Structure formats: structure tokens, C-alpha cells
Amino acid sequence: MTIRPYRQTDWQRVCDIHDAARRDELAAASLSDAFLTLADTAENEGFNEYDIRVAERDGTVVGFVAFTQDELAWLYIDPAVYGSGVASALIQATLRETASAMSAEVLDGNLAAIAVYKKAGFVEVGRASGRMPGNERFAVTVRELRHPGIRQAS
């Protein structure tokens, strides 16, 4: 598996991955009716303002992560490769690249995602409730997670 910077030519594949995995994410949180495609929400949610990396296996993009220096904001994996280490590899690549403390939010009820983040060293630091970003008609509760960052050798 290779992790590389996102290219505009990845857009359709990233949309396909997001849309399939987002349905699973929302179903786990009992929010299936809140589904919107990435194409519908990317601009409002500032998707292209993040640093974006993709995981590629045998020439096919199988997952992606979007982040800032202190927030892991998007992590979506092709459902066909769930459980194969793609999410963990993307999280670790992000942590190595930023080397800083990082936050993430996971929809309450998405136990599989919470487990992946905890396995990567994130700890739950709280819960927050509000409106769903990108689809404010829906109320959500998220688990707030935090990673202390990876200390670089001096």
C-alpha cells in the first residue's frame, strides 16, 4: 500500500469511497436520513482546504484522510477493504506528517471508527452535541478524541 498526496484525478474515486463509507458511518449512528454525497458537501465543508492523502493499493485508491496541523477531519475507507489496516495506515501517516497533537470527532455510535482511533493512540476526551456540519437539519453527538502527537527525535 502506498500513501500519497491527493490529486484532482482522484476526485471521483474519493467521492465513491466517501459516499459508500459515509452511509455505513451514518447507519452506525442511527442517522441514515442525513446522508449527502461528498460532491454535494465538499465546498461548504471546505474539503479542498485540508491536506489530503490517499491510500493506494495495486493502483486503486482505497481510502483517504483530510487533515490540518491539529485536526484529523475526514477519514474514509472503501468498505471492500474494511479491517485490512488502511485506516490505521492513513492515521499513522498523518500523525508522522504533522508530529503534533491532533483532535478528531467521531459520530456517537460509530464504534468501529472509535476503536480504530483508540488503537492508533487517540483517547476520548469528551462528547459534544450540535448540528451536523454540512447537513445542519440533523442534531448529532460526537465523541471528541485527542492524540498527543508523535515526538520527533532531536
The 8 nearest C-alpha neighbors of each residue, nearest first, counted from 0:
[[1, 56, 55, 54, 2, 57, 85, 88],
 [2, 0, 55, 54, 3, 56, 53, 57],
 [3, 1, 54, 53, 55, 52, 0, 4],
 [2, 4, 52, 53, 1, 5, 54, 55],
 [5, 3, 52, 51, 53, 6, 2, 50],
 [4, 6, 52, 51, 53, 3, 9, 7],
 [7, 5, 8, 9, 4, 10, 51, 52],
 [6, 8, 9, 10, 5, 11, 13, 47],
 [7, 9, 6, 10, 11, 5, 12, 13],
 [10, 8, 7, 6, 12, 11, 13, 5],
 [9, 11, 13, 7, 8, 12, 14, 6],
 [12, 10, 14, 13, 9, 15, 8, 16],
 [11, 13, 15, 14, 9, 10, 16, 60],
 [14, 12, 16, 10, 15, 11, 9, 17],
 [15, 13, 11, 17, 12, 16, 37, 18],
 [14, 16, 12, 18, 13, 17, 11, 19],
 [17, 15, 77, 13, 19, 14, 18, 20],
 [18, 16, 14, 20, 15, 21, 19, 75],
 [17, 19, 21, 15, 16, 36, 20, 14],
 [20, 18, 16, 22, 21, 17, 15, 23],
 [19, 21, 23, 17, 22, 18, 78, 16],
 [22, 20, 24, 18, 23, 19, 17, 25],
 [21, 23, 25, 20, 24, 19, 26, 18],
 [24, 22, 26, 20, 21, 25, 27, 19],
 [25, 23, 21, 27, 22, 26, 109, 20],
 [24, 26, 30, 31, 28, 22, 27, 23],
 [25, 27, 31, 29, 23, 28, 24, 30],
 [28, 26, 109, 24, 25, 108, 29, 23],
 [27, 29, 108, 25, 26, 30, 109, 107],
 [30, 28, 26, 27, 31, 25, 108, 32],
 [29, 31, 25, 28, 32, 33, 26, 27],
 [32, 30, 26, 25, 33, 34, 29, 22],
 [31, 33, 30, 34, 25, 29, 26, 35],
 [34, 32, 31, 30, 35, 137, 134, 25],
 [35, 33, 32, 31, 22, 36, 25, 21],
 [36, 34, 39, 33, 37, 40, 134, 18],
 [37, 35, 39, 38, 18, 40, 34, 14],
 [36, 38, 40, 39, 41, 14, 18, 17],
 [37, 39, 36, 40, 41, 14, 42, 35],
 [40, 38, 36, 37, 41, 35, 42, 43],
 [39, 41, 37, 43, 38, 42, 133, 44],
 [42, 40, 46, 44, 37, 43, 38, 45],
 [41, 43, 45, 44, 40, 46, 47, 39],
 [44, 42, 40, 45, 41, 133, 46, 39],
 [43, 45, 41, 42, 46, 40, 133, 132],
 [46, 44, 42, 48, 47, 43, 41, 49],
 [45, 47, 41, 48, 44, 49, 42, 65],
 [48, 46, 49, 45, 41, 42, 50, 51],
 [47, 49, 45, 46, 50, 67, 51, 44],
 [50, 48, 66, 47, 65, 67, 46, 51],
 [49, 51, 66, 65, 67, 48, 52, 47],
 [52, 50, 65, 5, 64, 49, 4, 66],
 [53, 51, 4, 5, 3, 64, 63, 2],
 [52, 54, 63, 2, 3, 5, 62, 4],
 [55, 53, 2, 62, 60, 1, 61, 63],
 [54, 56, 60, 1, 59, 0, 61, 58],
 [55, 57, 0, 59, 58, 60, 1, 61],
 [58, 56, 59, 55, 0, 60, 1, 61],
 [57, 59, 56, 55, 60, 1, 0, 61],
 [60, 58, 55, 56, 57, 61, 54, 12],
 [59, 61, 55, 54, 62, 56, 53, 58],
 [62, 60, 77, 55, 54, 76, 59, 56],
 [63, 61, 76, 54, 75, 53, 77, 60],
 [64, 62, 53, 75, 52, 74, 54, 76],
 [63, 65, 74, 73, 52, 51, 89, 53],
 [66, 64, 51, 73, 50, 49, 72, 71],
 [67, 65, 71, 72, 50, 49, 70, 51],
 [68, 66, 70, 69, 49, 50, 71, 65],
 [67, 69, 97, 70, 66, 99, 101, 100],
 [70, 68, 101, 67, 100, 102, 99, 71],
 [71, 69, 102, 101, 67, 66, 72, 103],
 [70, 72, 66, 103, 102, 73, 65, 67],
 [71, 73, 66, 70, 65, 103, 74, 104],
 [74, 72, 65, 64, 71, 75, 66, 63],
 [75, 73, 64, 63, 65, 76, 72, 86],
 [74, 76, 62, 63, 17, 20, 73, 16],
 [77, 75, 62, 78, 61, 16, 20, 86],
 [76, 78, 16, 61, 79, 80, 62, 20],
 [77, 79, 81, 80, 20, 76, 19, 16],
 [80, 78, 77, 81, 76, 61, 82, 83],
 [81, 79, 78, 83, 77, 82, 76, 61],
 [82, 80, 78, 83, 79, 76, 77, 85],
 [81, 83, 84, 80, 85, 86, 78, 79],
 [82, 84, 81, 80, 85, 86, 87, 79],
 [85, 83, 87, 86, 82, 88, 81, 80],
 [84, 86, 88, 87, 83, 89, 62, 54],
 [87, 85, 89, 88, 84, 90, 76, 74],
 [86, 88, 90, 84, 89, 85, 91, 119],
 [87, 89, 85, 91, 86, 90, 92, 84],
 [88, 90, 92, 86, 87, 91, 93, 85],
 [89, 91, 87, 93, 92, 88, 86, 94],
 [92, 90, 94, 88, 93, 89, 87, 95],
 [93, 91, 89, 95, 90, 94, 88, 96],
 [94, 92, 96, 90, 91, 95, 97, 89],
 [93, 95, 91, 97, 98, 96, 92, 90],
 [96, 94, 98, 92, 93, 97, 91, 149],
 [95, 97, 93, 94, 98, 92, 91, 99],
 [96, 98, 99, 94, 68, 95, 93, 69],
 [99, 97, 149, 95, 148, 94, 96, 150],
 [100, 98, 148, 97, 101, 149, 69, 68],
 [101, 99, 148, 147, 146, 69, 102, 98],
 [100, 102, 69, 70, 146, 145, 99, 148],
 [103, 101, 145, 70, 144, 71, 69, 146],
 [104, 102, 144, 71, 70, 143, 72, 145],
 [103, 105, 143, 142, 141, 144, 106, 102],
 [106, 104, 142, 141, 107, 113, 103, 143],
 [107, 105, 141, 109, 108, 140, 28, 142],
 [106, 108, 141, 140, 109, 142, 28, 105],
 [107, 109, 28, 110, 27, 106, 29, 105],
 [110, 108, 27, 111, 107, 112, 106, 28],
 [109, 111, 113, 108, 112, 114, 107, 27],
 [110, 112, 114, 113, 109, 115, 108, 27],
 [113, 111, 115, 114, 110, 109, 116, 105],
 [112, 114, 110, 116, 115, 111, 117, 109],
 [113, 115, 117, 111, 112, 116, 118, 110],
 [116, 114, 112, 118, 113, 117, 119, 111],
 [115, 117, 119, 113, 118, 121, 114, 112],
 [118, 116, 121, 114, 120, 119, 115, 122],
 [117, 119, 115, 116, 120, 114, 121, 87],
 [120, 118, 116, 117, 121, 115, 87, 90],
 [121, 119, 117, 118, 146, 122, 116, 147],
 [120, 122, 146, 117, 145, 116, 144, 119],
 [123, 121, 144, 145, 117, 124, 120, 146],
 [122, 124, 144, 143, 125, 145, 142, 121],
 [125, 123, 144, 143, 122, 145, 126, 142],
 [126, 124, 143, 123, 142, 127, 144, 141],
 [125, 127, 142, 143, 141, 140, 128, 124],
 [126, 128, 141, 140, 142, 129, 125, 143],
 [129, 127, 140, 139, 141, 126, 130, 138],
 [128, 130, 139, 138, 140, 131, 127, 137],
 [129, 131, 138, 135, 137, 139, 132, 136],
 [130, 132, 135, 134, 137, 139, 138, 133],
 [133, 131, 134, 135, 130, 44, 43, 129],
 [132, 134, 40, 135, 44, 131, 43, 35],
 [135, 133, 131, 132, 136, 137, 33, 130],
 [134, 136, 131, 130, 137, 132, 133, 138],
 [137, 135, 134, 138, 130, 131, 33, 133],
 [138, 136, 135, 131, 130, 134, 139, 33],
 [137, 139, 130, 129, 131, 136, 140, 128],
 [140, 138, 128, 129, 130, 131, 137, 141],
 [139, 141, 128, 127, 107, 106, 129, 126],
 [142, 140, 106, 107, 105, 127, 126, 104],
 [141, 143, 126, 105, 104, 107, 125, 106],
 [142, 144, 104, 125, 126, 124, 123, 103],
 [143, 145, 123, 103, 122, 102, 124, 121],
 [144, 146, 102, 121, 122, 101, 103, 123],
 [145, 147, 121, 101, 100, 148, 120, 102],
 [148, 146, 100, 145, 101, 149, 99, 121],
 [149, 147, 100, 99, 98, 146, 150, 101],
 [148, 150, 98, 99, 151, 94, 95, 147],
 [149, 151, 98, 148, 152, 99, 147, 95],
 [150, 152, 153, 149, 98, 95, 148, 99],
 [153, 151, 150, 149, 98, 95, 148, 99],
 [152, 151, 150, 149, 98, 95, 99, 148]]
